[in-house]
Amino acid sequence: MHILLVEDDPKLGPLIQYKLSQDYHTVEWVADAELAMEYLQQTHYDLYILDWMMPKKSGLMLCEEIRARNDRTPILMLTARDSIDDRVAGLTIGADDYLVKPFAFEELFARIHALARRIPVALHQEQSCEYAGIRLDRQTHEVWRDERLLNLTKKEFQLLEFFLRHPEKVLTREQIINYVWGLDAMITPNAVDAAIKLLRKKVDDGFTQKLIHNVRGVGYRLYEAEEHERV
């Protein structure tokens, strides 16, 4: 599943992100509700995991805003609040499930898998991404460019998926690190550049139209550039 995790704890957030990635989920972690709204307005997710107690805007308020947008994506609330009234409040606002801290990761995995079974079939059909002749299938983990099957590593697959989810947008190195490795990972900008260089070789070599471009001083962009624009 593609998951947006909203958790302000600087230790717990990266830990949950790492554990879920080990369970074969793709997780983007943000530490506040305002940034979360920016992310969910730009990208489709299969699940939101929201911490209840956050400064400025709580997870409960964020849940209410999400439902006000008519966004029916499943929501799992994480909180230290365990009273019946609190649970009722969260479920009434629009949360689909509730997990009390501290929790065992096995229970978190089980609840996520249970929520996945409730997702309408129409959402499950969004298993592929396409742009400019590239086709990525999240179920089979196959990637094609035109009629060529690309042999990508797991990290290269995640990198390309991130680009395909944000076609023609400039992605910073920090955003790329967060999506593929997690913000707590000891990954340098040079390591990101090296990983993208290998991905570009597999995606662009042999094709006249280059698709992955360096935006100097900022990051990278997936788009069909005009001849005079190519980098």
Salt bridges, closest charged atoms under 4 A:
GLU7 OE1 - LYS101 NZ 2.94
ASP23 OD2 - HIS25 NE2 3.19
ASP23 OD2 - HIS113 NE2 3.04
GLU28 OE2 - HIS2 NE2 2.89
GLU34 OE2 - LYS57 NZ 3.05
ASP46 OD1 - HIS44 NE2 3.46
ASP46 OD2 - ARG138 NH2 3.18
ASP51 OD1 - LYS101 NZ 2.89
GLU65 OE2 - LYS57 NZ 2.66
ASP71 OD2 - ARG69 NH1 3.79
ASP86 OD1 - ARG81 NH1 3.39
ASP96 OD2 - ARG67 NH2 2.82
ASP97 OD1 - ARG111 NH1 2.81
GLU107 OE2 - ARG111 NH2 2.83
GLU156 OE1 - LYS202 NZ 2.72
GLU161 OE2 - ARG138 NE 3.14
GLU161 OE2 - ARG165 NH2 3.36
ASP193 OD1 - ARG173 NE 2.85
ASP204 OD1 - ARG145 NH1 2.90
ASP205 OD2 - LYS201 NZ 3.27
GLU227 OE1 - ARG230 NH1 2.59
